[in-house]
């Protein structure tokens, strides 16, 4: 089961008025592969179609990713770009990171060590991506 949360983009704002005021935090858990990648893609596409433009995806509890899962990340990233948004990954486990390095995913998706750095990048565009 994946966990999704909307984070206000402006730390001092008491009330957010529209989707542009939020960043969507997605916590992927377990496996991202042929068995569940489609459901993950449908969920994230629905959020993009609903107006969410900024995504941070926590992979800390992701155990396994296969080519279908990687393809899903790439397709969702493309959808987000078309919507003038941004999607970044963070807390990538070493074994998952090895797979990302094999397919050069870092050339297309920014990866950060921490949620703080991922949010800083989305808010300011000033943080440097780093791999885990």
C-alpha positions, -999 to +999 in steps of 0.1 A: +000+000+000+013+034-010+008+065+012+000+099-003+000+133+015-004+169+003+021+193+018+014+231+018+040+246-005+042+278+015+054+272+051+037+303+065+004+300+047-024+290+070-048+282+041-040+269+006-064+279-021-056+257-050-036+227-062-006+250-070-003+256-032+006+219-026+034+194-031+023+158-031+044+134-010+041+098-022+056+070-001+061+039-022+064+007-002+073-029-010+077-036-047+071-014-078+068-038-107+046-056-131+021-066-104+013-031-092+029-004-114-003+002-134-023+010-102+005+034-091+005+051-125-033+055-125-032+070-090-004+095-099-020+104-132-053+112-114-034+136-091-017+152-121-051+155-139-066+169-108-041+198-108-012+187-086+021+198-102+048+190-077+056+155-065+082+142-041+084+104-040+099+087-010+114+054-019+128+046+016+106+015+020+108+004-016+124-031-017+123-039-054+118-022-087+117-039-121+116-025-157+079-020-155+083+001-123+111+022-139+089+027-170+061+039-147+083+065-130+095+077-164+059+079-178+046+098-148+076+122-149+068+129-185+031+135-176+042+159-149+065+178-172+037+182-198+016+197-170+045+222-162+053+204-130+082+186-113+087+152-098+117+142-077+127+111-058+144+108-024+156+083+002+165+057-025+177+024-010+211+012-022+197-018-041+171+003-059+197+029-066+219+003-083+191-004-107+185+033-113+222+037-121+221+008-146+194+025-166+207+060-161+174+071-145+193+100-128+197+116-162+159+121-163+147+122-127+163+143-099+172+122-068+179+136-033+192+121-001+164+137+021+129+150+020+142+184+031+165+187+001+137+175-023+113+201-009+140+228-009+146+221-046+109+223-055+104+255-035+135+273-046+151+253-074+185+259-056+194+225-041+218+202-059+204+167-066+225+139-050+222+102-053+218+080-023 
